[in-house]
Amino acid sequence: MAKALQAFIFPTAWFFGTCAVLYFNPRLDWITILWLLVLSIIIGFAHYLLHKREERKLLEDIDQLIDLLHCLEEQEVRLPLKDDIFGVLRDEICKSLVSQRHIRDEAVRAKEQLKRNMEDITHQIKTALTAVLLLLDLLEADPDHPMEYQERLRQEVERLYEFSDLLLKLSSLDAGAVDLNKAFFMAKELVIEAEMSLEYLMRQKSISIEVSGDDFTIEADRVWLLQALINVVKNAVEVSPQGSKVYISLQQNAVFQSIKVRDSGPGIAREEQRRIFERFYKSNPQSPGFGIGLSLAQSIVRQHGGEILVSSSGQGSEFELRFYLQPCKEKRLVC
């Protein structure tokens, strides 16, 4: 547009200037020729200055573009976007920078998380194997009590097997290799099945489960959802004191269906509530679990388009498995 305007302005200026010279001096003599020469020089010089100005501005834009590329290498952006000849290119570079930085940060976080996970996995496996080796040494040193050591060996091997099974399920969910076989079933049936699976643990601690609320029909993968509910209920049983109760309530409204599990434990500090779904995180490092159960439960519930909400006080904690009747944006809330 600017080039077209210049192509119109300069010839027009020369034309009107020539007309003015001929008007005041209509004779074609040396004076007229001199004035026309001066006019041509003035217009040509003006064209030269305008061209140099545009060239200088172009060089400044190129320098800014080069600075922007340097900023890309230095991982910082300090140049504002401008509406110039390189505006679109600069905008695309900035978008590329933001995208690459986001990808890089995600990759760094994933690498750090992978490193922590591998350290935790190695620690869990080495702990179990160390216990097995120790028990084998004790068995050789004390052959008079083989049954006791064999039972403890079985417990450690079963613990290692449970750990590997949880890892396999988590990796399957992360890889998207799980096909949910959804079907309709009653929520209370699922609760009863989870209670039966944890009967041995509840008997050890003399803990009972109290179920309340109206039953409802839920559409989900029964096997995977049962695994999630077992993990949440097991966590509630483990933190509850001897001889107490775990309360499970069922609720349904026009928006969502929920299964609430409330324990009688000491509660969870607010800063810990944000970490309890992290893999291998345990608020009590001495607890017998692996720190995977709640993370696995959250992954399963999210696969069903739901979420797990947490609330806690000094009288215990409540975990709510919430499933929305209409698809909604996935989110995680901590009350």
N, C-alpha and C positions, 0 to 999 in steps of 0.2 A: 504493500500500500504506500509506504514512504517513497520507494523508488518510482512508482507511477506518479506520485505527486511532484517529485523533483523533475521528472521528464516533462511535466506540464509547466511548472513554475519558471524554469530557466529560459526555455524558448520564448515564453510569453513576456518575460522581463526584457529579453533582448529585443523582441519585436516592438514593444511599447517604447523602449529606450531609443531605438532607431527612429521611430516615428517622431519622437520629441526632438531629436537632433535635426531631422530633416524639416521639421516645422519651423524651428527657430533659424535654421540656415539651409534653405532649400537648394542652394547652389552646390553642385558637386565639385568642391575645391579641396585644397589640402587641409583646411580647417575642419571641414565636414569629415574627411577621412580620419583626421586625428581624433575627433570626438568619437567616431565609431570605434576606433582602435581602443581608446580609453574605456569606452563602454564594454567592449568585449573583454578587456583585461579585468575590469571590475567584476563582471559576471563570472568569468572563468576563475578568478581568485576566490570569489564567494563559493563557487562550486567546489573548489579545492579544499577550502576550510571546512565546508560541510562534510566532504568526503573524509577528511582527516578526523573530524569529530566522530563520525560513525565508525571509522576504523579503530579509534581509541576506545570507544565504547565496546566494540566487539572484542578487542584484546582484553579489556577489563572483565567482560563476561567469561572469556576463555580462562583468565587467571582465577576467577571465582570458581569455575567448574573444576579446574585443577586443584584448588584448595579443598573443594568438596571431596574430591577423590582422595586427597591426603587425609582428610577427616575420616573417610571410610577406613583407611588403614589404621588410623589412630583410635578408632572406635568412638568417635565423638562427632557431633554435628553442631556447628556454631553459625552456619550461614542461613539467613532467612530465604524463603522462596520468593522469586521475583518473576514478574510477567515480562520476559524478554525473549530473545531469539532462542535461548537455551532453557527457557522455563519448563517446557515439557520434559526435556532430558534431565534437568536437575530434579524435577519432581519424581521421575521414575527412579533416579539414583537414590534419592532419599527413601522412597518406598522399598527399594531393594535393600538398602541399609537396615531399615527397621525390621524387615522380614528376616534377613540373614542374622541380625543380632538376636532376634527372638529364637530362631532355630538353633543358634549357637548356645544361647542360655539354656534352652531345653535340653540340648545334647550334654552340656556340662552337668546339669542337674541329674539327668538320667545316668550319666557315668558315675557321679558321686553316689547316687542311690544304689546302683548296681554294685559298687564297691562295698558299701555298707551291708547290702544284702548278702554278698558273698562272704564277708567277714562273719556275719551272724550265722549263716548256714554252716560255715566251717567250724565255728565255735560250738554250735549245737551238735554236729556230728562228732567232733573230737571229744566233747564231754561224754556223750553216750558210749563211744568206743573206749575211752579211758576207764569208764566204769566197768565195762565188760572185761577189759584186760585185768583190772584190779580184782574183780570177782573170780576170774580164772586163776589168778595167783593165790587168792585166799582158798579156793577150792583145792588146789594142789597142796597148800600148806596145812589145810585142815580137812582131810578126807573123811573125818568122822561125821560131818554134818553136810552131806551132799545135797539133800533136798532143799535146805535153806538157801544155799548159793544158786542152785538151779532155778529156784523160783525168782530170785532177784535178777538172775541173768535173763530169764524170760521177760520180766518187766522192762528191762533196759532195751531188749531187742524189740519188744512191742512198741515201746516209746519211739525208737528209731524208725520203725515201720510206719507209725502214725505220722511222724514228721515228714517222711518221704511222700506219703500219700497226700498230705496237705500241700506240699510243694508242687506236686504233680497237678493238683486241682487248680492251684493258683496260676501256674504256667499255662494251663489250658485256657483259663479265662482271659489271661493277658494276651494270648496269641489269637483270641477270637475263634478258637477251635471247638467251642462248645455250641452245639445245636440244641436249643431249648425245646423239649417236647411238651408243649403246654397242653393242659387238660383242666377240666373243672373238677374241684373237690371241695369238701367242707373244711373250713379253717380249724375247727375244733378237733377234727380227726388228725390234722397235722400236729397239733399241740399234744395230743395224747401219744402219738407216735414218737415225738421228741422226748416226752416224759419217760416212755418205756426204754428208749435208748440210753437214758441217763440214770436208770434205776439203780445201778450199782454204785454210782457216785453219791446219789441222794441217800441211799441206805447207809453209806459210810458216815455221812455227816448228819443223819437223822433229819433231813430236810424234806418238806412236803411242798407240793405245788397247788396253788389255789387258782382256778380258772373262773373268770367272770365275763359278763357281756353276752350279747346275742351272737349266735353263730351266723356265718355268711359263707357264700360260695365264692371261691377265688379261682382265677384262671392263671396257672403258672406251671412250671416244671416241678413236679412233686419231689423228685429226688434231690434236685439242687436246692430247692427252697427248704426242704427238711434239713439239709446240711447247714444252711444259714441259721435256721431257728435253733438247731442243736448247739451250734457254737455260741449263740447269744445266751441261751438258757444255761449252758455249761458254765459260762463266765459268771452268770448270776449265782449259780450254786456254789462255785468256788470261792466267791468273795463273801457269801453270806455266813454268819456265825452258826455254830453247831445248834441244831434243834430249831432253827428258824424256818421261815416260809419264803417262797418265791411266788410272786403274784403275776399272773398272765391275764390280760384283759383284751377282749376282742371288740372292735368298733368299726362301724361302717356308716358313711354318710353319702351325700350326692357327689362328693369330690374324690374321696379316697377310702381305702380299707386299711386298717392297721392292726398289728399285733404288738401289744405293749408288754414288755418283760421288766418287772421291777424287783430288785433284790433288797436285802436287809443289811447290806454291807456298810462300810464307813463312808461311802460316797467317793466322788472323784473331784480333785481340785480343778478349778476352772482352766488353769494353764495346761493341765494334763488332758482335759477333754478334747483339745484340738489335736492331740497326738495319739489317742488311743486306737485310731484306725491305721496308724503307720505300721508297716510290716516289721515284725520282730521287736516292736516296742512293748515293754512291760513296765508298768508303774512300780511294781515290786520285782526287782531282779531275782529274788529268791523264790518266786512262785514257780510251780511245776510246769506251767504251760510254755508254749513256744513263741507267743506273741504274734500268731498268725490267724487265730480263729476269728477275731473281729474284722480283720482286713479281708479275709475270705468271705465273711458274711456280707460285708459292704459291697464287694465285687459282685456277688450273686444277686443281691437286691437291686443293684444298679443295672445288671443285665436284664432285669424284669421291668426296668423303667421306674423304679422306686428309689427310696432313700432311707437311711437310718438316722433318726434324730436322737439326741442324747440330752437328758436333764439329770441333775444330781443335786443332792443336799446331804446334810449330816445324817439323815435317816435312810440313805440308800440312793441307788441310781436307777434310772428308767431308760431302757432302750426301746425305741418304737420303730418297727418295721412297717413302713408306710408304702402302699401301692396305689397309684393314682388310676382312677377309672378312665380318665382321658389322658392321652399323651401330653406330657409337660416337659418343660426344660429341666434337665437333670441338675440337681444342686445338693449341697450338703449343708445342713444347719446344725448348729450347736446351741441349745437353749441356755 
